[in-house]
Amino acid sequence: MPAWQDYLQAHRSRFISEFLDFVRIPSISALPEHAADVQEAAEWVAQRMTAAGLENARVMPTGGHPVAYGEWLHAPGKPTVLIYGHFDVQPVDPLNLWTTPPFQPEVRDGRLYGRGASDNKGNMLLTIVALEALLKTAGRLPVNVKLIFEGQEECGSPQIPAFVAAHKDLLACDLVLNSDAGQHSETEPALTIGLRGICELQIDIYNASRDLHSGSYGGAIQNPLHALAALLASFHTPDGKVAVEGFYDGVAELSPAERAQIASVPFDEAAYKAEIGVDELFGEPGYTTYERTWVRPTLEINGMWGGFQGEGMKTVLPREAHAKISCRLVPYQDPRQVLDCLEAHIQKHKPRGVKVSVTRFDTLAPAYLVPADHPGNQAARAVLTELYGREPYYERMGGSVPICEVFRQHLGVYSISFGFGLEDEQIHAPDEFFRLASFERGQVAYARLLEKLAEPS
C-alpha cells in the first residue's frame, strides 16, 4: 500500500470532521441573504487548500459570488491538471421534509446527511484530501495542479465565463478534472462523456386591464389561460416530438456504434418507473429512454400559472397567464438559434385577441461532448477499472454542466467527469447525503489518477 493511502486511513476521522464543518456553512448562492455564507465557504476552501500544502491559495472576486483558487506547479515536464468543483449549494425548502436540519449535518448508517453533502461539497473536498495525502507523504505531486472552486454553480454561474476568459493564463492547463460528477452505482463505474446544453424563456400573455367576471364577459373575449394552453399544446405533436420549425436543424442522428454504447448501459424499465412513480414512459418515438434523456433535444414546460388558484371557486377571467420553458440541447444546436425558432413559432401560433411577450433568460449553454478515447478518459478508465474490478460504462447525462464548454472554449481543453456521487443521494432535495465509502474511494481514485496522468503517453 502506498504511503499516501496509509495517510488517508490514518487521518480518516479528521477528514470526516472537516466534511461536517464544511457542510455546516449555509452557502446558498441563489438567496441574497446568504451571500456572506458563500464568502465564508470560499475562505474555508482557500484555508483548507493551504493546510493541504497547496500554494497561492486565495479567494478571488468575480463580480458575483467568488471563486477559490490554489495551485502546486513544481513538476517540470509533466501535464498541468485543473481540478474543478463548487462550494455553493441549493436552497433547502421544504424544511419539514428533512429528517435533521440541512445545515446540522450528521452521519447515519455510513452516510453524511446535509445540504451540499453530495452536490458538491463531498465530491469537491475529497480532491483536496487526496492532494494533501500526496504532498504530506511524498513532498510533491506527480503532475502540476491548479484548482478552481466556484461559489455560483447552483445559480447558473453568471460571472464565471467572463472570469475564465479574463484569467486564461492563470487557468491554463492540459486537462480539467470535473468533480461535479458521479458513478453508475456503488459497484459499477461510469465515465460521463456527454452533457446536454440548455436555453430558457418565459411567455407572458395579457388581455384585459383587469380580471373580469366570467358571467358578464365570458364568451366575449379571449381568455389568456385558454390562449396559453393552445399555444403550449402547439409545441409538440401528439406522439411527443417537438413541432417547432427548425428545432432539430443540425441535430445529428446517432451512429450504430453510439446506439450500441448507450444500449450497453443496463436499464430496468420497471424499476425506473417505480422509482419516479409513473405508470407509462412517453417521449419522442424511435428512441430508447436513455437516448431520449441523454442525446435527444427536448422542450419542456417547467411552470404555468394564472387566474384563481385558491380553495373553492372564483368565476373570473384572468387578465394574464404565464409559462416558463426550457430546452435541453444536443451537439450542433446553438442555444440562441433554438430560442429564435421558439420565438418565431410563438409569433406564428399566437392566438388571436391577446398580447404575447417573450423574455429570454441568460442561461445559455451548448451541449458538451468529449471523445470517449481522449487520453484523460483512458487514464480515468484504467483507474476506475482497478478500483471497481470492472470496466466503466460510457454514459451521457441529460442535465447540463455549462462550465465544461466554458473551459473548452476559453482554455481549449476537455473536461473529464470524475466524481463519485450516486443518483439516489437526494441532491437538490430534502435529506441529501453522501456515502462515506464514496468519500474515501474518491480520495484514492484522485491520487491514483494523478499518478496515472504523470505516466508517459
C-alpha positions as CSV (number, residue, x, y, z in Angstrom):
1,M,0.0,0.0,0.0
2,P,1.5,3.4,-0.9
3,A,2.3,5.8,1.8
4,W,-0.4,8.3,0.7
5,Q,-3.0,5.6,1.2
6,D,-1.8,4.9,4.7
7,Y,-2.0,8.6,5.4
8,L,-5.6,8.7,4.2
9,Q,-6.6,5.9,6.5
10,A,-4.7,7.4,9.5
11,H,-6.5,10.7,9.1
12,R,-9.9,9.4,8.2
13,S,-11.7,10.8,11.3
14,R,-10.2,14.2,10.8
15,F,-11.3,14.3,7.2
16,I,-14.9,13.4,8.1
17,S,-14.9,16.0,10.9
18,E,-13.8,18.6,8.3
19,F,-16.5,17.4,5.9
20,L,-19.1,18.1,8.6
21,D,-17.7,21.6,9.2
22,F,-17.8,22.3,5.5
23,V,-21.5,21.3,5.2
24,R,-22.4,23.4,8.2
25,I,-21.8,26.5,6.2
26,P,-25.2,27.5,4.6
27,S,-23.6,28.6,1.3
28,I,-26.9,29.0,-0.7
29,S,-25.9,31.1,-3.8
30,A,-29.4,31.7,-5.1
31,L,-30.5,33.6,-2.0
32,P,-29.0,37.1,-1.5
33,E,-29.3,36.8,2.3
34,H,-26.7,34.0,2.2
35,A,-24.0,36.0,0.3
36,A,-21.8,36.2,3.4
37,D,-22.1,32.5,3.9
38,V,-20.9,31.8,0.3
39,Q,-18.0,34.1,1.0
40,E,-17.3,32.2,4.2
41,A,-17.3,28.9,2.3
42,A,-14.8,30.3,-0.2
43,E,-12.5,31.4,2.6
44,W,-12.9,27.9,4.2
45,V,-11.9,26.3,1.0
46,A,-8.9,28.5,0.5
47,Q,-7.7,27.9,4.0
48,R,-8.2,24.1,3.5
49,M,-6.1,24.2,0.4
50,T,-3.3,26.0,2.2
51,A,-3.5,23.4,5.1
52,A,-3.1,20.6,2.5
53,G,0.2,22.1,1.3
54,L,-1.1,23.8,-1.9
55,E,0.3,27.2,-2.8
56,N,-1.1,30.7,-3.6
57,A,-4.5,29.7,-2.3
58,R,-6.8,32.6,-2.3
59,V,-10.4,33.9,-2.7
60,M,-10.9,35.8,-6.0
61,P,-13.7,38.2,-6.8
62,T,-15.9,37.6,-9.9
63,G,-18.4,40.5,-9.7
64,G,-20.8,38.0,-8.1
65,H,-20.1,35.1,-5.7
66,P,-16.3,34.4,-5.5
67,V,-14.1,31.5,-6.5
68,A,-11.3,29.9,-4.5
69,Y,-8.1,29.2,-6.3
70,G,-4.9,27.2,-5.4
71,E,-2.0,25.6,-7.2
72,W,1.1,23.4,-7.0
73,L,3.4,23.8,-10.0
74,H,6.6,22.1,-9.4
75,A,6.5,19.1,-11.8
76,P,8.5,20.2,-14.8
77,G,7.8,18.3,-18.0
78,K,4.5,16.9,-16.5
79,P,1.0,17.8,-17.5
80,T,-0.9,20.6,-15.8
81,V,-4.3,19.4,-14.4
82,L,-7.1,21.9,-13.4
83,I,-9.5,20.5,-10.8
84,Y,-13.0,22.0,-10.7
85,G,-15.8,21.9,-8.3
86,H,-18.3,24.2,-6.5
87,F,-18.9,25.0,-2.8
88,D,-22.3,26.7,-3.2
89,V,-25.5,24.7,-2.5
90,Q,-29.2,24.7,-3.4
91,P,-31.9,26.2,-1.2
92,V,-33.3,23.7,1.4
93,D,-37.1,24.0,1.1
94,P,-39.3,22.3,2.1
95,L,-37.7,22.2,5.5
96,N,-40.4,19.9,7.0
97,L,-39.2,17.0,4.9
98,W,-35.7,17.0,6.3
99,T,-35.0,14.3,9.0
100,T,-32.4,16.5,10.5
101,P,-31.7,20.2,9.8
102,P,-29.9,20.7,6.5
103,F,-27.0,22.6,8.0
104,Q,-26.6,20.5,11.1
105,P,-25.1,17.5,9.3
106,E,-24.8,14.1,10.9
107,V,-23.5,10.7,10.0
108,R,-26.1,7.9,9.9
109,D,-25.5,4.4,8.6
110,G,-22.3,5.3,6.8
111,R,-23.9,8.4,5.1
112,L,-23.3,12.0,5.8
113,Y,-26.6,13.9,5.6
114,G,-26.8,17.6,4.9
115,R,-27.4,20.1,2.1
116,G,-24.5,20.0,-0.4
117,A,-23.1,16.8,1.0
118,S,-23.1,15.1,-2.4
119,D,-23.5,18.2,-4.7
120,N,-20.7,19.2,-4.5
121,K,-19.0,19.6,-1.1
122,G,-18.1,15.9,-0.5
123,N,-17.0,15.3,-4.1
124,M,-15.1,18.6,-4.1
125,L,-13.4,18.2,-0.7
126,L,-12.1,14.7,-1.4
127,T,-9.9,16.2,-4.2
128,I,-8.1,18.4,-1.7
129,V,-7.8,15.5,0.7
130,A,-6.1,13.4,-2.0
131,L,-3.7,16.2,-2.8
132,E,-2.8,16.6,0.9
133,A,-2.1,12.9,1.3
134,L,0.3,13.0,-1.7
135,L,2.0,16.2,-0.6
136,K,2.4,15.2,3.1
137,T,3.9,11.8,2.2
138,A,5.9,12.4,-1.0
139,G,6.5,16.1,-0.6
140,R,5.3,16.7,-4.2
141,L,2.6,15.9,-6.7
142,P,3.1,13.7,-9.7
143,V,1.7,16.4,-12.0
144,N,1.2,20.2,-11.9
145,V,-2.2,21.0,-10.3
146,K,-4.4,24.0,-10.3
147,L,-7.7,24.2,-8.5
148,I,-10.7,26.4,-9.2
149,F,-13.8,26.0,-7.0
150,E,-16.7,28.4,-7.6
151,G,-19.5,29.7,-5.5
152,Q,-22.2,30.3,-8.0
153,E,-22.8,27.0,-9.9
154,E,-26.2,26.5,-8.3
155,C,-27.5,29.9,-9.6
156,G,-26.2,29.5,-13.1
157,S,-22.6,30.7,-12.8
158,P,-23.4,34.1,-14.3
159,Q,-20.0,35.6,-13.8
160,I,-17.8,32.5,-14.4
161,P,-17.5,32.6,-18.2
162,A,-16.1,36.1,-18.0
163,F,-13.9,35.2,-15.1
164,V,-12.4,32.2,-17.0
165,A,-11.9,34.4,-20.1
166,A,-10.1,37.1,-18.1
167,H,-7.9,34.6,-16.3
168,K,-6.9,32.3,-19.2
169,D,-3.2,32.5,-18.4
170,L,-3.8,31.7,-14.7
171,L,-6.0,28.7,-15.5
172,A,-4.0,27.4,-18.5
173,C,-3.8,23.6,-18.3
174,D,-3.7,20.4,-20.3
175,L,-6.8,18.8,-18.9
176,V,-9.7,19.6,-16.5
177,L,-11.0,17.1,-13.9
178,N,-14.6,17.9,-13.0
179,S,-15.5,16.7,-9.6
180,D,-19.2,17.6,-10.1
181,A,-20.0,14.2,-11.4
182,G,-20.9,10.7,-10.4
183,Q,-20.8,6.9,-10.9
184,H,-23.4,4.5,-12.2
185,S,-23.8,2.6,-8.9
186,E,-21.9,1.6,-5.8
187,T,-20.4,-1.4,-7.7
188,E,-20.5,-0.1,-11.3
189,P,-18.3,2.7,-12.5
190,A,-19.1,5.1,-15.3
191,L,-17.5,7.8,-17.5
192,T,-19.8,10.6,-18.5
193,I,-18.7,11.7,-22.0
194,G,-21.7,13.9,-22.9
195,L,-23.8,16.6,-21.4
196,R,-26.9,18.3,-22.8
197,G,-27.0,22.1,-23.2
198,I,-29.8,24.4,-22.2
199,C,-31.7,27.5,-23.0
200,E,-34.8,29.1,-21.3
201,L,-37.6,31.6,-21.8
202,Q,-40.8,32.9,-20.3
203,I,-44.1,33.5,-22.1
204,D,-46.4,36.2,-20.8
205,I,-50.0,36.6,-22.2
206,Y,-52.2,39.6,-21.4
207,N,-55.6,40.8,-22.4
208,A,-58.0,43.0,-20.4
209,S,-56.9,45.7,-18.0
210,R,-58.2,43.7,-15.0
211,D,-59.6,40.3,-14.1
212,L,-63.2,40.1,-15.3
213,H,-66.4,38.4,-14.2
214,S,-66.8,35.2,-16.2
215,G,-70.6,35.6,-16.4
216,S,-70.5,39.1,-17.7
217,Y,-67.6,38.8,-20.1
218,G,-67.2,35.0,-20.8
219,G,-67.6,34.3,-24.5
220,A,-66.9,38.0,-25.4
221,I,-63.1,38.0,-25.2
222,Q,-60.2,35.7,-25.5
223,N,-59.3,34.1,-22.1
224,P,-55.5,34.3,-21.6
225,L,-55.4,30.9,-20.0
226,H,-57.1,29.3,-23.0
227,A,-54.7,31.1,-25.3
228,L,-51.7,29.9,-23.3
229,A,-53.0,26.3,-23.2
230,A,-53.4,26.4,-27.0
231,L,-50.0,27.9,-27.6
232,L,-48.2,25.4,-25.3
233,A,-50.0,22.5,-27.0
234,S,-48.7,23.6,-30.3
235,F,-45.1,22.9,-29.3
236,H,-45.4,19.1,-29.6
237,T,-47.1,16.6,-31.8
238,P,-49.4,14.1,-30.0
239,D,-46.6,11.4,-30.0
240,G,-44.1,13.7,-28.2
241,K,-42.0,15.1,-31.0
242,V,-41.2,18.8,-30.9
243,A,-43.2,20.6,-33.5
244,V,-41.2,23.8,-33.7
245,E,-39.9,24.5,-37.2
246,G,-36.1,24.4,-37.2
247,F,-35.8,22.9,-33.8
248,Y,-34.0,19.8,-35.0
249,D,-31.8,21.6,-37.5
250,G,-28.2,20.3,-37.3
251,V,-29.1,17.5,-34.8
252,A,-27.0,14.5,-35.9
253,E,-28.5,11.1,-35.9
254,L,-26.9,8.5,-33.6
255,S,-24.4,6.2,-35.3
256,P,-24.8,2.4,-34.8
257,A,-21.8,2.5,-32.5
258,E,-23.2,5.3,-30.3
259,R,-26.5,3.4,-30.0
260,A,-24.7,0.2,-29.1
261,Q,-22.6,2.1,-26.5
262,I,-25.8,3.5,-24.9
263,A,-27.6,0.2,-25.1
264,S,-24.8,-1.5,-23.2
265,V,-25.7,0.5,-20.0
266,P,-28.2,-1.5,-18.0
267,F,-31.8,-0.2,-17.9
268,D,-34.6,-1.7,-15.8
269,E,-37.8,-0.1,-17.1
270,A,-40.0,-1.4,-14.3
271,A,-37.6,-0.2,-11.6
272,Y,-37.2,3.2,-13.4
273,K,-41.0,3.7,-13.5
274,A,-41.4,2.6,-9.9
275,E,-38.6,4.9,-8.7
276,I,-40.2,8.0,-10.2
277,G,-43.8,6.9,-9.6
278,V,-45.2,6.7,-13.2
279,D,-47.2,4.0,-15.0
280,E,-46.0,4.7,-18.5
281,L,-43.0,6.2,-20.2
282,F,-43.5,8.7,-23.0
283,G,-41.3,10.6,-25.5
284,E,-40.1,11.1,-29.0
285,P,-40.8,8.0,-31.0
286,G,-38.0,5.8,-32.3
287,Y,-35.6,6.2,-29.4
288,T,-34.9,4.4,-26.1
289,T,-35.4,6.1,-22.8
290,Y,-31.6,6.7,-22.3
291,E,-31.4,8.0,-25.9
292,R,-34.3,10.4,-25.2
293,T,-32.8,11.7,-21.9
294,W,-29.1,11.7,-22.9
295,V,-28.8,12.5,-26.6
296,R,-32.0,13.9,-28.0
297,P,-33.2,17.5,-27.6
298,T,-36.3,18.3,-25.6
299,L,-38.7,21.2,-25.0
300,E,-40.3,21.2,-21.5
301,I,-42.9,23.4,-19.9
302,N,-41.4,23.9,-16.4
303,G,-44.2,26.1,-15.0
304,M,-47.5,27.7,-15.9
305,W,-49.7,30.0,-13.9
306,G,-52.5,32.5,-13.9
307,G,-56.0,33.0,-12.6
308,F,-57.5,31.9,-9.3
309,Q,-55.7,29.0,-7.5
310,G,-57.2,29.2,-4.0
311,E,-59.7,26.8,-2.3
312,G,-63.1,26.6,-3.9
313,M,-64.1,28.6,-7.0
314,K,-63.8,32.1,-8.2
315,T,-65.6,32.7,-11.5
316,V,-63.1,35.0,-13.1
317,L,-61.5,35.6,-16.5
318,P,-57.8,36.4,-15.5
319,R,-56.1,39.3,-17.3
320,E,-52.8,37.4,-17.7
321,A,-51.2,33.9,-18.0
322,H,-47.6,32.8,-17.9
323,A,-45.3,29.9,-18.6
324,K,-41.7,29.0,-18.3
325,I,-40.0,26.8,-20.8
326,S,-36.6,25.2,-21.0
327,C,-34.9,23.2,-23.8
328,R,-32.2,20.6,-23.3
329,L,-29.9,20.7,-26.3
330,V,-27.5,18.3,-28.0
331,P,-24.4,18.7,-30.1
332,Y,-24.6,21.1,-33.1
333,Q,-27.6,23.0,-31.6
334,D,-26.9,26.7,-30.9
335,P,-28.9,27.9,-27.9
336,R,-29.6,31.3,-29.4
337,Q,-30.8,29.8,-32.7
338,V,-33.1,27.5,-30.8
339,L,-34.6,30.5,-28.9
340,D,-35.0,32.3,-32.3
341,C,-37.0,29.2,-33.5
342,L,-39.2,29.3,-30.4
343,E,-39.9,33.0,-30.7
344,A,-40.8,32.5,-34.4
345,H,-43.1,29.7,-33.5
346,I,-44.8,31.7,-30.8
347,Q,-45.4,34.6,-33.2
348,K,-46.7,32.2,-35.9
349,H,-49.1,30.4,-33.5
350,K,-50.0,33.4,-31.3
351,P,-53.8,33.1,-30.5
352,R,-56.0,36.0,-31.6
353,G,-57.2,38.6,-29.1
354,V,-54.3,38.6,-26.7
355,K,-50.9,40.3,-26.3
356,V,-47.9,38.0,-26.1
357,S,-44.4,38.8,-24.9
358,V,-41.3,36.6,-24.6
359,T,-38.4,37.0,-22.2
360,R,-35.2,35.1,-22.8
361,F,-33.1,34.1,-19.8
362,D,-29.3,34.3,-19.6
363,T,-28.9,30.6,-19.1
364,L,-27.4,29.7,-22.5
365,A,-25.1,26.6,-22.7
366,P,-24.4,24.5,-25.7
367,A,-24.1,20.7,-25.3
368,Y,-20.8,19.2,-24.4
369,L,-19.1,16.0,-25.8
370,V,-15.7,14.7,-25.0
371,P,-14.2,11.9,-27.2
372,A,-14.5,8.5,-25.4
373,D,-10.9,7.7,-26.3
374,H,-9.5,11.0,-25.1
375,P,-6.3,10.4,-23.1
376,G,-7.9,11.7,-19.9
377,N,-10.8,9.3,-20.3
378,Q,-8.3,6.4,-20.9
379,A,-6.5,7.2,-17.7
380,A,-9.8,7.5,-15.8
381,R,-11.0,4.3,-17.3
382,A,-7.8,2.5,-16.1
383,V,-8.2,3.8,-12.5
384,L,-11.9,3.0,-12.3
385,T,-11.4,-0.5,-13.7
386,E,-8.8,-1.1,-11.0
387,L,-10.9,0.3,-8.2
388,Y,-14.2,-1.4,-9.1
389,G,-12.8,-4.6,-10.7
390,R,-14.8,-4.0,-13.9
391,E,-14.9,-1.7,-16.9
392,P,-16.8,1.5,-16.6
393,Y,-19.9,2.3,-18.7
394,Y,-19.7,5.2,-21.1
395,E,-22.7,7.3,-20.3
396,R,-24.2,10.7,-21.3
397,M,-26.1,12.9,-18.9
398,G,-29.4,14.6,-19.6
399,G,-28.5,17.6,-17.4
400,S,-26.2,20.5,-18.1
401,V,-22.8,21.4,-16.6
402,P,-22.1,24.6,-18.6
403,I,-18.6,25.1,-17.2
404,C,-17.3,22.2,-19.3
405,E,-18.0,24.0,-22.5
406,V,-16.7,27.3,-20.9
407,F,-13.3,25.6,-20.3
408,R,-13.3,24.1,-23.8
409,Q,-14.0,27.5,-25.4
410,H,-11.6,29.7,-23.4
411,L,-8.9,27.2,-22.3
412,G,-9.0,24.9,-25.3
413,V,-9.1,21.8,-23.2
414,Y,-11.6,19.0,-22.4
415,S,-13.1,18.2,-19.0
416,I,-13.1,14.7,-17.7
417,S,-16.0,13.9,-15.4
418,F,-14.5,12.3,-12.3
419,G,-16.8,12.4,-9.3
420,F,-18.4,9.8,-7.0
421,G,-22.0,10.9,-6.4
422,L,-24.8,8.5,-7.0
423,E,-28.3,9.2,-8.3
424,D,-30.1,8.2,-5.1
425,E,-28.3,10.8,-2.9
426,Q,-31.2,13.3,-2.9
427,I,-29.3,16.2,-4.5
428,H,-31.4,19.3,-4.6
429,A,-34.0,17.6,-2.3
430,P,-34.5,17.1,1.4
431,D,-32.2,14.6,3.2
432,E,-29.4,15.0,0.7
433,F,-26.5,12.7,1.6
434,F,-23.1,11.4,0.5
435,R,-21.8,7.9,1.2
436,L,-18.6,7.9,3.3
437,A,-17.5,4.9,1.3
438,S,-17.7,7.1,-1.8
439,F,-15.9,10.0,0.0
440,E,-13.0,7.6,0.8
441,R,-13.0,5.8,-2.6
442,G,-12.8,9.1,-4.3
443,Q,-9.7,10.2,-2.4
444,V,-7.9,7.0,-3.5
445,A,-9.2,7.5,-7.1
446,Y,-7.9,11.0,-7.4
447,A,-4.5,10.1,-6.1
448,R,-4.2,7.2,-8.5
449,L,-5.5,9.2,-11.4
450,L,-2.9,12.0,-10.9
451,E,-0.2,9.3,-10.8
452,K,-1.6,7.7,-14.0
453,L,-1.6,11.1,-15.7
454,A,2.1,11.5,-14.9
455,E,3.0,8.4,-16.9
456,P,4.4,8.8,-20.4
457,S,1.7,8.6,-23.0
